[in-house]
Amino acid sequence: MVVVEVIWTWEQHSFFINTEMELQMSVLSTLKLVTAKRPTSIPSVQIRRNKLLSKLHHQIKLAEALSRNETYAPLRLRSFKDKYTHETKQLEVPMRVRQWWFVTESGQVVLQIKYGAKVIEISKGKNSIEITDGNHLLKTLETLRTAISSGELDVQIESAANIVKSRFKKS
């Protein structure tokens, strides 16, 4: 092994070099070196998928809390302007999470996936998932998480997003 040591001295204005080059190359050779370019933007499909996965995460947490007879209210930051000092302040407030499922008259649990206020049509003419009872709700939500993250509902998310987006267009 060869050791490199670089020493700069003001008195002599020169370098003294001892070689450590062999040691540096052996350490770098243990790493996998690649050429990569950082993406400048995230595709809109991925943004919408992440938004839906975030909302689905809240549904899973809500279902887990309800199964333990607890409440689920995540906190979010809310900004407001003080009337007297005119300073913008932030306050943590509980966020309301509305459940995506309901119980029918026959006792069946029905789950609807929502993008904003819009119910997503899962397949042609079908917008709900029927679940036998509340015990299978968590398994169904986890299955939906896998399906959404793999991109199986991208077309449905896109159409729901376009409907929601069209409501914001000026006349």
Summary of the structure (lengths in Angstrom):
residues: 171
radius of gyration: 27.8
end to end distance: 75.1
largest distance: 93.2
contacts: 364
relative contact order: 0.12
helix: 36%
strand: 24%
